[in-house]
Amino acid sequence: MVEQQSDADIDRVFHALADATRRDIVRRTLVSEQSVTQLAAAYAMSFAAVSKHIAVLAEARLITKRAEGRVRLVRADPAELARAQHLLRSYEDLWRGRVDRLDALLAEPEAAASIPPTEPTHP
C-alpha cells in the first residue's frame, strides 16, 4: 500500500530537489554514505551552507543522518526517492491521458470529414 503524502510533504520533496547542489548530494549519498565534512569538501561553499542543504534534504526525508562518534554520516533514502519518482509518474500518466484525449478530440473532425454525408430522408 502506498502511503498518501500531504501537499506540504510533496512541496518539501520538490523544493529539496529543485537545487542542483542538493540533487548532487543525493546522488553522492546514493553511491555511498558520506560524512558532512566529506560532502562540504566537495563544494565551493562554506561548511554551513552545505549543512543547510543537508538539513533541507533531511526535512524532506530524502536523506538520513546518523552519528558515529563525532562524525555525522549522511545517506540517501532510496525508498523516499522512489516515492518521489512514483508521484512524478502519476503526474506523467495524468498528462499523457489528457494529451491522448485531446488528440482523439482533434482527430474527430478528420474522421467526420471522411464520412460521406447522408441524404435527409423525407416521409
C-alpha positions as a Markdown table, in Angstrom:
| # | Residue | x | y | z |
|---|---|---|---|---|
| 1 | Met | 0.0 | 0.0 | 0.0 |
| 2 | Val | 1.3 | 3.5 | -0.9 |
| 3 | Glu | 1.0 | 6.0 | 1.8 |
| 4 | Gln | -0.6 | 9.3 | 0.8 |
| 5 | Gln | 1.6 | 12.3 | 1.0 |
| 6 | Ser | 0.3 | 15.6 | 2.1 |
| 7 | Asp | 0.8 | 18.7 | -0.1 |
| 8 | Ala | 3.3 | 20.0 | 2.4 |
| 9 | Asp | 5.3 | 16.8 | 2.1 |
| 10 | Ile | 5.3 | 16.9 | -1.6 |
| 11 | Asp | 6.3 | 20.6 | -1.6 |
| 12 | Arg | 9.2 | 19.8 | 0.6 |
| 13 | Val | 10.5 | 17.0 | -1.6 |
| 14 | Phe | 10.3 | 19.0 | -4.8 |
| 15 | His | 11.7 | 22.1 | -3.1 |
| 16 | Ala | 14.6 | 20.0 | -1.9 |
| 17 | Leu | 15.2 | 18.5 | -5.4 |
| 18 | Ala | 14.9 | 21.9 | -7.1 |
| 19 | Asp | 18.5 | 22.8 | -6.2 |
| 20 | Ala | 21.5 | 21.4 | -8.2 |
| 21 | Thr | 23.7 | 21.1 | -5.1 |
| 22 | Arg | 21.1 | 19.1 | -3.2 |
| 23 | Arg | 20.5 | 16.8 | -6.2 |
| 24 | Asp | 24.2 | 16.2 | -6.3 |
| 25 | Ile | 24.3 | 15.5 | -2.5 |
| 26 | Val | 21.5 | 12.9 | -3.1 |
| 27 | Arg | 23.5 | 11.4 | -6.0 |
| 28 | Arg | 26.7 | 11.2 | -3.9 |
| 29 | Thr | 25.0 | 9.6 | -0.9 |
| 30 | Leu | 23.1 | 7.1 | -3.0 |
| 31 | Val | 26.5 | 5.8 | -4.1 |
| 32 | Ser | 27.9 | 5.7 | -0.6 |
| 33 | Glu | 27.3 | 7.0 | 2.9 |
| 34 | Gln | 29.4 | 10.2 | 3.4 |
| 35 | Ser | 30.3 | 12.4 | 6.3 |
| 36 | Val | 29.1 | 16.0 | 6.3 |
| 37 | Thr | 32.7 | 17.0 | 6.2 |
| 38 | Gln | 33.4 | 14.9 | 3.1 |
| 39 | Leu | 30.3 | 16.5 | 1.4 |
| 40 | Ala | 31.3 | 20.0 | 2.4 |
| 41 | Ala | 34.8 | 19.5 | 0.9 |
| 42 | Ala | 33.2 | 18.6 | -2.5 |
| 43 | Tyr | 31.6 | 22.1 | -3.0 |
| 44 | Ala | 32.9 | 25.6 | -3.3 |
| 45 | Met | 30.8 | 26.9 | -0.5 |
| 46 | Ser | 31.0 | 27.1 | 3.3 |
| 47 | Phe | 30.5 | 24.1 | 5.6 |
| 48 | Ala | 27.5 | 26.0 | 7.0 |
| 49 | Ala | 25.9 | 26.3 | 3.5 |
| 50 | Val | 26.4 | 22.6 | 2.8 |
| 51 | Ser | 24.9 | 21.8 | 6.2 |
| 52 | Lys | 21.8 | 23.9 | 5.3 |
| 53 | His | 21.4 | 21.9 | 2.1 |
| 54 | Ile | 21.7 | 18.7 | 4.1 |
| 55 | Ala | 19.1 | 20.0 | 6.5 |
| 56 | Val | 16.6 | 20.7 | 3.7 |
| 57 | Leu | 17.2 | 17.2 | 2.3 |
| 58 | Ala | 16.7 | 15.7 | 5.7 |
| 59 | Glu | 13.5 | 17.7 | 6.3 |
| 60 | Ala | 12.2 | 16.3 | 3.0 |
| 61 | Arg | 13.3 | 12.8 | 4.3 |
| 62 | Leu | 15.3 | 12.2 | 1.1 |
| 63 | Ile | 18.4 | 11.6 | 3.2 |
| 64 | Thr | 19.1 | 10.2 | 6.7 |
| 65 | Lys | 21.8 | 11.4 | 9.1 |
| 66 | Arg | 23.3 | 9.3 | 11.8 |
| 67 | Ala | 26.1 | 9.9 | 14.3 |
| 68 | Glu | 29.1 | 7.7 | 14.6 |
| 69 | Gly | 31.2 | 9.2 | 17.4 |
| 70 | Arg | 31.7 | 12.9 | 16.5 |
| 71 | Val | 31.1 | 12.3 | 12.8 |
| 72 | Arg | 27.7 | 12.8 | 11.2 |
| 73 | Leu | 27.1 | 10.4 | 8.3 |
| 74 | Val | 24.6 | 11.1 | 5.5 |
| 75 | Arg | 23.0 | 8.7 | 3.1 |
| 76 | Ala | 20.1 | 8.9 | 0.7 |
| 77 | Asp | 16.9 | 7.1 | 1.3 |
| 78 | Pro | 16.1 | 5.1 | -1.8 |
| 79 | Ala | 12.5 | 4.4 | -0.6 |
| 80 | Glu | 11.7 | 8.2 | -0.3 |
| 81 | Leu | 13.3 | 8.8 | -3.7 |
| 82 | Ala | 11.1 | 6.0 | -5.1 |
| 83 | Arg | 8.0 | 7.8 | -3.7 |
| 84 | Ala | 9.0 | 11.0 | -5.5 |
| 85 | Gln | 9.5 | 9.0 | -8.7 |
| 86 | His | 6.1 | 7.4 | -8.2 |
| 87 | Leu | 4.5 | 10.8 | -7.8 |
| 88 | Leu | 6.1 | 12.1 | -10.9 |
| 89 | Arg | 4.9 | 9.0 | -12.8 |
| 90 | Ser | 1.4 | 9.6 | -11.7 |
| 91 | Tyr | 1.6 | 13.2 | -13.0 |
| 92 | Glu | 3.0 | 11.9 | -16.2 |
| 93 | Asp | 0.1 | 9.4 | -16.6 |
| 94 | Leu | -2.4 | 12.1 | -15.9 |
| 95 | Trp | -0.9 | 14.4 | -18.6 |
| 96 | Arg | -0.5 | 11.6 | -21.1 |
| 97 | Gly | -4.2 | 10.8 | -20.6 |
| 98 | Arg | -5.1 | 14.4 | -21.2 |
| 99 | Val | -3.0 | 14.6 | -24.3 |
| 100 | Asp | -4.4 | 11.4 | -25.7 |
| 101 | Arg | -8.0 | 12.7 | -25.1 |
| 102 | Leu | -7.0 | 15.9 | -26.8 |
| 103 | Asp | -5.5 | 14.0 | -29.8 |
| 104 | Ala | -8.7 | 12.0 | -30.1 |
| 105 | Leu | -10.8 | 15.1 | -29.9 |
| 106 | Leu | -8.8 | 16.8 | -32.6 |
| 107 | Ala | -8.9 | 13.8 | -34.8 |
| 108 | Glu | -12.7 | 13.7 | -34.7 |
| 109 | Pro | -13.3 | 16.4 | -37.4 |
| 110 | Glu | -11.0 | 14.5 | -39.7 |
| 111 | Ala | -13.0 | 11.3 | -39.2 |
| 112 | Ala | -16.3 | 13.2 | -39.6 |
| 113 | Ala | -15.0 | 14.8 | -42.8 |
| 114 | Ser | -14.2 | 11.5 | -44.4 |
| 115 | Ile | -17.7 | 10.1 | -43.9 |
| 116 | Pro | -19.9 | 10.9 | -46.8 |
| 117 | Pro | -22.9 | 13.0 | -45.9 |
| 118 | Thr | -26.2 | 11.2 | -45.8 |
| 119 | Glu | -29.2 | 12.4 | -47.7 |
| 120 | Pro | -32.0 | 13.5 | -45.5 |
| 121 | Thr | -35.0 | 11.2 | -45.6 |
| 122 | His | -38.4 | 12.7 | -46.2 |
| 123 | Pro | -41.5 | 10.9 | -45.0 |
